[in-house]
Every structure is written in structure tokens, then in C-alpha cells.
Amino acid sequence: MNLNLIGDGGFLHVKDGMFEVQVEGKKHKFSPSKVERILIGTRFRLTSDVVVLALKHKIDVLFLDHFGDPTGRIWQPALGSTARIRKRQLAAAHDGSGLGFARGWIDAKLAARLAFLADLATRRKTKAAAIREAMGRIDGQRTRLTALEGHGADLAGKMRGHEGSAGRVYFEALAWVMPPAFPFQGRSFRPARDPFNCMLNYGYGVLYGHVEKACHVAGLDPHVGFLHRDGYNQTSFVFDFIEPFRVPIERSVFGLFSGKKVNRSMFDDLENGVILNKEGKALVISALGQTFDEKVRQGARRVAWRHQIQLAAFGFAQRLLQGAEAVPEDVEVVLC
């Protein structure tokens, strides 16, 4: 399970070999053997013995800012697995073959988004024609993405162009079927201009933490990307690898709005946007917890979606080492 510590003024320490959380005068104990991850928001205090106990039990400790973006983590002092994986990853980034992987991840994301829009079209009869028209435009961008030729920066730029065009159409279609009380126009970030983008950004931030950890455990270098640009301390590979996994987050957040579970009291106004408050963060994290625990088919098995992300990272690491033919059937990427 996750410990989601997002309230103001809370305190986490160790007592009798267990994590003890103190919030608003109440105490709660958790066995480290049952904790997989600790998410810590701003204004939450913890002691150093928490860090020691977490490291002993290989528990991921992730710190989030007000927007839900990870600001740091406490994890093992070395990347997982063999250094050969990272050498192959560097080679793929250098020789351009990594762009082929990145193209596949974008294509998988677009396929999952098309499936989501198809579901919406069956339930929103008055908007079905417009949604299907948008699906056709997205599919056109997907076809052009697949057909792209070239190499290096020129190819990467064209890939980003088709991905961006498809994304704008997709979010335009989602805006058509949002509840009238929560309109939005396109994507916005730090800060978000509207409640939908605010919750979606927070969800992406939580997902980012899961994907980065999966990379570490699988022996992949989060900083050696293929499509996203390298920069100082930029985890560019995480932003490449995360793409197929965005859509379940989008479905989850959209479901909160369509299910009328969101209200304006969950947001605080900023000068140029909105930000989630404690009530809003609790709603998003609860919904995402259900999404991450949802069982998905992984080859012959059914596993929690959170574990499917890790299996996909292991699968890609093996692909780097041995070639695509060596990836076991049960680590294929299952999107939704």
C-alpha cells in the first residue's frame, strides 16, 4: 500500500519498528512490510529513522510539491541491475535507434487515447459525430507519425509535431464532453488555468514518480532520453517512457468530473490559475490509488497496473540487452 501524507502539520516517525503517522491529534501505525511507497506533500515532517526504516525495506519515499510534481526521492544508493543496460541505452540514444522506441511509445499512447474517445462516443450520443471526427484527425496524425522517415534532430522534431497536433485534437474533444461547470480550453501547466488541468497535472506528477522508480529498479537511466531533450538534471527518459501510461490517468481524472465528484471547494485561486488544496489532493490520490490497483492482463496473468509499469520497464531493459525477440510474452505493454 501507499502512505499518502499530504496534509498540513502532520508528523511521521518510527515507533516499535513501525511507521507512526500523527495528524490532527490522531495516531496511526503501519507495518513497513505492508508499505510500498510513501508520498509526502509540503509541510509534513518526518524523522531520520523513517528514512533508515524505508531503505531497509526498500520502500520508495517520494516528495511532491504543491502541483503534485516530484521534487525528490529517497531510494537505494545505486541503480538496479547491470551497467550493460545503461550502456545500451546510451548507445540507442547516440545511434538514433532510440527514436524508434520513442515513436512506438507515442503510437501506443495515441492508440489508447483513440480507444478512450471511442468509449466516450458510445456514451455521449449528441457528441458522437464530433468525437469520431476528432478520432479521424488523431488517427491521421498517427499514420503520418508511423510513416516518418529521417534521423536525428529532424526526425525528432517531426515526431514532436505530430504528437503535439494529435494531443491538441484529443483535449479539444475531451473539452466537448466535460460538465458545463468545469470548462477548459487546451492544456495548461504551472499553474493550471482550470480545475481539470489542475487535477490532471497532479495525476501526471504521481504517475511520474511511479515511472521513475520503475526505471531505477530495472536498471534504466532516467536521464538518458531518446526524444525529449537532454538538459541539466532533466529526467528525459522518464518523459519518453511515460507516454503509454498517461491514458489511464486521463481516464481516472476525467471520471471524477463526469461522475460529479469534483467541486470548486477543492481548489484555491492563484493570481493566474488554480491549485489543488488538501480536499482536492485527497480525492485525486484516492482515485489514482484505485487506478494503480486495477488488475490488467499481462500475458497469461492479471497484475495490478502499478506492477505492469514495472514489468514494462524490465521488458524494455531486456530488449536493450538481447533484442526484441528476447522479451518474454508476459511483459508486453498493456495500456488500459
TANOR-V147546 format. One record per backbone hydrogen bond with DSSP energy under -1.0 kcal/mol. NH is the residue of the N-H (numbers start at 1). CO is the residue of the C=O. If there is no record, write none. Layout:
BEGIN
nh: (NH NH)
co: (CO CO)
END
This chain:
BEGIN
nh: (3 5 9 11 12 13 15 18 19 20 21 22 23 26 28 30 34 36 37 38 39 40 41 45 47 50 52 53 54 55 56 57 58 59 60 61 62 63 64 65 68 71 72 74 80 85 87 88 89 90 91 92 93 94 95 98 99 100 101 102 103 104 105 106 107 108 109 110 111 112 113 114 115 116 117 118 119 120 121 122 124 127 131 132 133 134 135 136 137 138 139 140 141 142 143 144 145 146 147 155 156 157 158 159 160 161 162 163 164 165 166 167 168 169 170 171 172 173 174 175 176 182 198 199 200 201 202 203 204 205 206 207 208 209 210 211 212 213 214 215 216 217 218 219 220 224 234 236 237 238 239 240 241 242 245 246 250 251 252 253 254 255 256 257 258 259 260 261 266 267 268 270 274 275 277 281 282 283 284 285 286 287 288 289 290 291 292 293 296 298 301 303 305 306 308 309 311 312 313 314 315 316 317 318 319 320 321 322 323 326 327 331 332)
co: (37 39 43 22 45 20 18 15 30 13 28 11 26 23 21 19 31 1 1 60 3 62 5 10 12 47 48 49 50 51 52 53 55 54 36 74 38 72 40 69 65 63 63 61 216 82 83 84 85 86 87 88 89 90 91 92 96 97 97 98 99 100 101 102 103 104 105 106 107 108 109 110 111 112 113 114 115 116 117 118 120 124 127 128 129 130 131 132 133 134 135 136 137 138 139 140 141 142 143 151 152 153 154 155 156 157 158 159 160 161 162 163 164 165 166 167 168 169 170 171 172 179 194 195 196 197 198 199 200 201 202 203 204 205 206 207 208 209 210 211 212 213 214 216 215 221 231 234 222 222 235 236 237 238 242 243 246 247 248 249 250 251 252 253 254 255 257 256 263 264 275 273 192 268 266 277 278 279 280 281 282 283 284 285 286 287 288 289 303 301 298 296 294 292 304 305 307 308 309 310 311 312 313 314 315 316 317 318 319 323 324 328 329)
END
